Amino acid sequence: MIVFLIVIAVLAFIIVITNIVVVQQSRAYVIERLGAFHSVWGVGIHFKVPFIERVARKVSLKEQVLDYPPQPVITKDNVTMQIDTVVYFQITDPKLYAYGVEQPMMAMETLTATTLRNIIGDLELDQTLTSRDVVNTKMRAILDEATDPWGIKVNRVELKNILPPADIQNSMEKQMKAERDRRQSILQAEGQKKSAILIAEGEKESAILKADAEKQAAILRAEAEKQAAILRADGEAQAIMAVQKAMADSLAMLNEKAPNDAVLRLKAIEAMQKVADGKATKIIIPSEMQGLVGLANGIVEGVKE
């Protein structure tokens, strides 16, 4: 009996321990009681009634990513492309996720491929290549509405790769290369234009500086010549004033000495000699000085002998 009770106690303890459930962060457990939905357990410790309740599904509440392989899609202008899609979703209602649809991930993949074909089928090739944001927005809205009864919220959809046929890819690469060459030519032309403008501006500034320097040099030369002319005129004026002053002083001295007629006549003869030293060919001598001149000549001849 004691052994039996011990076995019963051990079994009861094991049953209790095994039916204690701890739910981790960002997870939820869907609980069924006798085969029917009972509740959803959140974060924390819970006790499951043995043999009556069971954990029907463990659900992650984190944002999840589904990366689908490339899907063949036909555009409006009958071009077949390969497009792979990435879907970011989150489970918001564990009960609906557990009972809304069988195999939710497979259902989402099928729904994503169908939605993508419907949207791309209304677009031409050029629109498909240039309207990724529009396609992403439309797909997110359609998928979010369709998966809402499944307890899934689609946060965003991204077209990962768009692969046109090989011949179209070659044509696009040639077109892109031509566009790059055109832009390069435009940039080179703009660079040459700017370089020519800079050179012209530099030559213009150089010419302006050179002309300004020549102007300043001419002004300085003119100022120097002006100052030299002023100084020459001032020197000549001073020389004339000195000569005039010397003559005035000489006359004053003569007046002070009260010269007689002979001295005055002698001075007159000296003046006549200076006149004779010039280029004049004829000299008119007053009559009252002729005798004195003859006397002076005689004296000179006597001195020479």
C-alpha positions in Angstrom: 0.0 0.0 0.0 2.8 2.4 0.9 4.6 1.7 -2.4 1.3 2.2 -4.3 0.7 5.5 -2.6 4.3 6.6 -3.4 3.8 5.6 -7.1 0.5 7.5 -7.2 2.2 10.6 -5.7 5.1 10.5 -8.1 2.7 10.1 -11.1 0.6 13.0 -9.8 3.7 15.2 -9.4 4.9 14.3 -12.9 1.5 15.1 -14.3 1.3 18.5 -12.5 4.9 19.4 -13.6 4.3 18.4 -17.2 1.1 20.5 -17.4 2.7 23.7 -16.2 3.2 25.8 -19.3 5.3 29.0 -19.6 4.6 31.3 -22.6 7.6 33.3 -23.8 7.6 36.9 -24.9 6.1 37.6 -28.3 4.4 34.3 -28.4 0.8 33.0 -27.9 -0.6 29.6 -27.4 -4.0 28.5 -28.7 -5.7 26.2 -26.2 -8.4 23.6 -27.0 -10.6 21.9 -24.4 -12.1 18.6 -25.4 -11.3 19.4 -29.0 -12.9 22.9 -29.1 -11.2 26.3 -28.9 -11.0 27.4 -25.3 -8.6 30.4 -25.0 -5.4 32.1 -26.1 -2.6 32.1 -23.5 -0.3 35.2 -23.4 3.0 35.7 -21.8 3.4 34.1 -18.3 2.8 30.8 -16.5 -0.3 28.7 -17.1 -1.6 25.3 -15.9 -3.2 23.0 -18.5 -5.8 20.6 -17.3 -4.5 17.1 -17.9 -6.2 15.0 -20.5 -8.8 17.7 -21.1 -6.9 20.7 -22.5 -4.2 20.8 -25.1 -2.0 23.4 -26.9 -3.5 23.4 -30.4 -0.9 25.8 -31.9 2.0 27.9 -30.8 2.0 31.3 -32.6 4.8 33.8 -33.0 3.6 37.4 -32.8 6.9 38.9 -34.2 7.0 40.3 -37.7 7.9 37.6 -40.2 9.3 37.6 -43.7 8.4 35.4 -46.6 10.8 35.5 -49.5 9.1 33.8 -52.5 11.1 32.5 -55.5 10.8 34.2 -58.9 7.4 33.9 -60.5 6.7 34.1 -64.2 4.5 37.1 -64.9 3.1 38.4 -68.3 2.8 42.1 -68.8 0.1 43.9 -70.8 2.3 44.0 -73.9 2.9 40.2 -73.7 6.4 40.3 -72.2 7.2 37.4 -69.8 9.2 38.5 -66.8 10.5 36.7 -63.7 9.6 38.6 -60.5 10.4 37.5 -56.9 8.5 39.1 -54.0 9.2 39.7 -50.3 6.3 39.9 -47.9 6.5 41.3 -44.4 3.6 40.2 -42.2 2.6 39.8 -38.6 0.0 37.6 -36.8 -2.4 39.7 -34.9 -5.1 37.2 -34.0 -3.8 33.7 -33.0 -7.4 32.2 -33.0 -8.1 33.3 -36.6 -4.6 32.2 -37.6 -5.2 28.8 -36.1 -8.7 28.3 -37.5 -9.1 30.7 -40.4 -7.3 28.8 -43.2 -5.4 25.5 -43.5 -1.7 26.0 -44.0 -1.6 29.9 -43.9 1.9 30.2 -45.3 1.0 28.2 -48.4 -2.2 30.2 -48.8 -0.3 33.5 -48.5 2.2 32.4 -51.2 -0.5 31.4 -53.6 -2.4 34.7 -52.9 0.8 36.7 -53.4 1.6 35.1 -56.8 -2.0 35.6 -58.0 -2.2 39.2 -56.9 1.2 39.9 -58.6 0.0 38.4 -61.9 -3.2 40.5 -61.8 -1.4 43.8 -61.1 1.4 43.2 -63.6 -1.0 42.1 -66.3 -2.5 45.6 -66.3 0.9 47.3 -66.8 3.2 47.4 -69.8 6.9 46.6 -69.5 8.1 50.2 -69.1 5.5 50.9 -66.4 6.4 47.7 -64.6 10.1 48.7 -64.5 9.4 52.3 -63.3 6.4 51.7 -61.0 7.7 49.5 -58.3 6.3 51.7 -55.5 2.8 51.6 -57.1 2.9 47.8 -57.4 4.2 47.4 -53.9 1.4 49.7 -52.5 -1.4 47.9 -54.5 -0.1 44.4 -53.4 0.1 45.4 -49.8 -3.4 46.7 -49.7 -4.9 43.7 -51.5 -3.0 41.1 -49.4 -3.8 42.9 -46.2 -7.4 42.9 -46.9 -7.4 39.3 -48.1 -5.5 37.9 -45.1 -7.4 39.9 -42.4 -9.8 36.9 -41.9 -6.8 34.8 -41.3 -5.6 36.9 -38.4 -2.6 38.2 -40.5 -1.6 41.8 -41.1 0.6 42.5 -44.1 2.9 45.4 -43.3 4.6 45.8 -46.6 5.4 44.1 -49.9 8.6 44.6 -51.9 9.4 43.5 -55.5 12.9 42.1 -55.0 14.0 41.5 -58.6 12.4 42.1 -62.0 14.1 40.1 -64.7 13.0 40.8 -68.3 13.9 38.4 -71.1 17.5 38.3 -72.3 17.0 40.2 -75.5 15.1 43.0 -73.7 17.9 43.1 -71.1 20.5 43.6 -73.9 18.4 46.3 -75.5 18.0 48.0 -72.1 21.7 47.8 -71.4 22.5 49.3 -74.8 20.0 52.1 -74.2 21.5 52.7 -70.7 25.0 52.8 -72.2 23.9 55.3 -74.8 22.3 57.4 -72.1 25.5 57.3 -70.0 27.6 58.3 -73.1 25.2 61.2 -73.8 25.4 62.4 -70.2 29.2 62.1 -70.3 29.4 64.1 -73.5 27.1 66.8 -71.9 29.3 66.9 -68.8 32.5 67.2 -70.9 30.9 70.0 -73.0 29.8 71.8 -69.8 33.3 71.3 -68.4 35.0 72.7 -71.5 32.5 75.6 -71.6 33.3 76.5 -68.0 37.0 76.1 -68.6 36.8 78.5 -71.6 34.8 81.0 -69.5 37.4 80.8 -66.7 40.2 81.3 -69.2 38.4 84.3 -70.8 37.7 85.8 -67.4 41.4 85.3 -66.5 42.6 87.0 -69.7 40.1 89.8 -69.1 41.3 90.4 -65.6 44.9 90.3 -66.8 44.2 92.8 -69.5 42.4 95.1 -67.1 45.3 94.8 -64.6 47.8 95.5 -67.4 45.9 98.5 -68.7 45.5 99.8 -65.1 49.3 99.4 -64.6 50.1 101.2 -67.8 47.7 104.0 -66.9 49.3 104.4 -63.5 52.8 104.3 -65.1 51.7 107.0 -67.6 50.3 109.1 -64.8 53.5 108.7 -62.8 55.6 109.6 -65.9 53.4 112.7 -66.5 53.7 113.7 -62.9 57.5 113.3 -63.0 57.8 115.3 -66.2 55.5 117.9 -64.8 57.7 118.1 -61.6 60.9 118.3 -63.8 59.4 121.1 -65.9 58.4 123.0 -62.8 61.9 122.5 -61.3 63.6 123.6 -64.6 61.3 126.7 -64.9 62.0 127.5 -61.2 65.8 127.1 -61.8 65.6 129.3 -64.9 63.5 131.9 -63.1 66.0 131.9 -60.2 68.9 132.2 -62.7 67.2 135.2 -64.4 66.5 136.7 -61.0 70.1 136.3 -60.0 71.3 137.9 -63.3 68.8 140.8 -62.9 69.9 141.2 -59.3 73.6 141.2 -60.3 72.9 143.9 -62.9 70.9 145.9 -60.5 73.7 145.6 -57.9 76.2 146.6 -60.5 74.2 149.7 -61.5 73.7 150.5 -57.9 77.4 150.3 -57.3 78.1 152.5 -60.4 75.6 155.0 -59.1 77.2 155.1 -55.7 80.7 155.7 -57.3 79.3 158.5 -59.5 81.1 157.5 -62.7 82.2 160.1 -65.1 81.4 160.2 -68.8 84.5 158.3 -69.7 83.6 155.3 -67.6 80.1 155.3 -69.0 81.4 155.4 -72.5 83.8 152.6 -71.6 80.9 150.5 -70.4 79.0 151.3 -73.6 82.0 150.0 -75.6 82.0 146.8 -73.6 78.3 146.4 -74.4 79.0 147.0 -78.1 81.7 144.3 -78.0 79.2 141.8 -76.6 76.8 142.8 -79.3 79.5 142.4 -81.9 80.2 138.9 -80.6 76.7 137.8 -81.9 75.6 137.0 -85.4 74.7 140.5 -86.5 76.4 141.6 -89.8 76.0 145.3 -89.3 76.5 147.4 -86.1 75.5 151.0 -85.9 77.7 153.1 -83.5 76.5 156.5 -82.3 78.6 159.4 -83.5 79.7 160.6 -80.1 81.2 157.1 -79.4 83.2 156.8 -82.7 86.1 158.8 -81.5 86.2 156.9 -78.3 86.1 153.7 -80.2 89.0 154.8 -82.3 90.9 155.7 -79.3 90.2 152.4 -77.7 91.3 150.6 -80.8 94.5 152.5 -80.8 95.2 151.7 -77.3 94.5 148.0 -78.0 96.9 148.0 -80.9 99.6 149.6 -78.8 99.2 147.0 -76.2 99.5 144.2 -78.7 102.8 145.7 -80.1 
